[in-house]
Amino acid sequence: MTDSIKLKSGELFPTIEANLLDGSAIELGKPQAGADWQMVVVYRGKHCPLCLRYLNALENHKEALAEIGVSVVAISADSKQQLTEHMEKLTISYPIAYGLTEAQMKELGVYISAPRSAQETDHNFSEPALFVINEQGRLQMVNVSNAPFLRPDLDSVVHGLGFVRNQADYPIRGTVTY
């Protein structure tokens, strides 16, 4: 059995800086573009066709998220070259970062997989995760998966976030410890 650290709802989101293709850096969990919340989508990498579909589908929800004050960023462990190649198939306008390290993956509490072959990819990678960080820098919502087939439905996520954002007293859920 291995030790696994999982981020808990209500906790402060870790400070992780990531690289963008234009040479700039972005801080995960720090809202952008006038938003006060941020959705961080961790994806497997360019080798994953389900990630390609999910990231492109997320673009269709970007405006609705912005209307409720939620900015979007995605990240993987891919190299700069891999992300550059992946961008040829992506139709997105939100920031996407590369170079998530294994230490950062562990800090985020995501599941880490080894490639099945050299044709898949050349490095260990994160399985999908989605984090929503509120204006206090705390984890409002957390979804961590160990397989590419288990991802939150984006329509439900956007609808749910709209509900939560419109309820002044809606608490962070899942904070009871045992």
C-alpha positions in Angstrom: 0.0 0.0 0.0 1.2 3.5 -0.8 0.6 6.7 1.0 -1.6 9.1 -1.0 -2.3 12.7 0.0 -5.6 13.9 -1.3 -6.7 17.6 -1.1 -9.7 18.1 1.0 -12.6 20.5 0.3 -12.2 23.7 2.2 -8.4 23.5 2.3 -6.2 26.2 0.8 -5.2 25.2 -2.8 -1.4 24.8 -3.1 0.6 27.4 -4.8 1.7 25.9 -8.1 3.2 28.0 -10.9 3.0 26.6 -14.4 4.4 27.5 -17.8 2.4 28.7 -20.8 3.5 28.3 -24.4 4.1 32.1 -24.8 6.8 31.9 -22.2 4.8 33.4 -19.4 3.8 31.7 -16.2 0.4 31.2 -14.5 -0.4 30.5 -10.9 -2.9 27.6 -10.6 -5.8 28.6 -8.4 -5.4 32.3 -8.9 -8.4 33.6 -10.9 -7.8 35.4 -14.2 -9.6 37.8 -16.5 -11.7 39.6 -13.8 -13.0 36.3 -12.2 -12.9 35.7 -8.5 -13.0 31.9 -8.7 -10.9 29.5 -10.9 -11.5 26.0 -12.3 -8.3 24.1 -12.7 -8.6 21.1 -15.1 -5.7 18.6 -14.9 -5.6 16.3 -17.9 -3.6 13.3 -19.0 -1.9 14.8 -22.0 -1.9 14.9 -25.8 -1.9 11.1 -26.1 -5.4 11.0 -24.6 -8.3 11.4 -27.2 -10.8 11.7 -24.3 -8.8 14.7 -23.0 -8.9 16.3 -26.4 -12.7 16.1 -26.5 -13.1 17.2 -22.9 -10.8 20.3 -23.4 -12.6 21.3 -26.6 -16.0 20.8 -24.9 -14.8 23.0 -22.0 -14.2 25.8 -24.5 -18.0 25.8 -25.1 -18.6 26.4 -21.4 -16.0 29.1 -20.9 -18.4 32.0 -21.5 -21.0 30.7 -19.1 -18.3 30.1 -16.5 -17.0 33.7 -17.0 -20.5 35.0 -16.5 -20.6 33.5 -13.0 -17.0 34.7 -12.2 -15.1 31.5 -12.8 -11.9 31.5 -15.0 -10.5 28.3 -16.5 -7.0 26.9 -16.8 -5.9 23.4 -17.9 -2.5 21.7 -17.3 -0.8 18.4 -18.0 2.7 16.9 -17.5 3.3 17.1 -21.3 6.4 18.9 -22.5 6.3 22.2 -24.3 6.8 20.3 -27.6 3.9 17.9 -26.8 1.6 20.8 -25.9 2.6 22.6 -29.1 1.6 19.6 -31.1 -1.6 19.1 -29.1 -2.6 22.7 -29.8 -3.0 21.8 -33.5 -6.1 19.7 -32.5 -7.4 21.9 -29.7 -9.8 24.8 -30.4 -9.6 26.6 -27.1 -9.0 30.2 -25.9 -8.4 29.6 -22.2 -4.9 29.2 -20.8 -3.3 25.8 -21.0 -0.1 25.0 -19.3 2.5 22.2 -19.6 5.2 20.6 -17.4 3.3 19.5 -14.4 5.9 17.6 -12.3 5.4 14.5 -10.4 6.0 16.4 -7.2 3.3 18.9 -8.1 1.0 16.0 -9.0 1.5 14.5 -5.6 0.9 18.0 -4.0 -2.5 18.1 -5.9 -3.3 14.5 -4.8 -4.0 13.3 -8.3 -3.6 9.7 -9.5 -0.4 9.2 -11.5 0.0 6.6 -14.2 2.9 5.2 -16.1 2.7 5.0 -19.9 1.6 1.7 -21.3 4.1 2.0 -24.2 6.6 4.5 -25.7 3.9 5.2 -28.3 1.5 6.5 -25.6 3.9 9.0 -24.1 7.4 9.3 -22.7 6.6 10.2 -19.1 4.4 9.5 -16.1 1.2 11.5 -16.2 -1.7 12.6 -14.1 -5.1 11.1 -14.5 -8.0 13.6 -14.8 -8.9 16.0 -12.0 -11.0 19.1 -11.7 -10.6 21.7 -8.9 -12.7 24.8 -8.3 -11.0 27.3 -6.1 -13.0 30.1 -4.5 -12.1 33.8 -3.8 -10.4 32.8 -0.5 -8.1 30.4 -2.3 -9.9 27.4 -0.8 -11.1 24.3 -2.6 -14.8 24.7 -3.2 -15.2 21.6 -5.3 -12.8 18.6 -6.0 -13.1 15.8 -8.4 -10.1 13.4 -8.8 -10.3 10.3 -11.1 -8.0 7.3 -11.6 -9.1 6.7 -15.2 -9.8 8.8 -18.3 -13.4 7.6 -18.4 -14.5 9.2 -15.2 -14.9 13.0 -15.6 -17.6 15.4 -14.4 -20.2 16.3 -17.0 -19.5 19.9 -17.9 -23.1 20.9 -18.2 -23.7 19.7 -14.6 -20.5 21.5 -13.4 -21.5 24.8 -14.9 -25.1 24.5 -13.7 -24.0 23.5 -10.2 -21.4 26.3 -10.0 -24.1 28.8 -11.1 -26.3 27.6 -8.3 -23.5 27.7 -5.7 -22.4 31.2 -6.8 -26.0 32.5 -6.5 -26.5 31.1 -3.0 -24.8 33.5 -0.6 -24.8 31.0 2.2 -24.0 27.8 0.2 -21.3 26.0 2.2 -18.3 24.1 1.0 -19.5 20.5 1.0 -17.6 17.4 2.2 -15.8 19.0 5.1 -17.0 16.6 7.9 -13.9 14.6 9.0 -13.9 11.1 10.4 
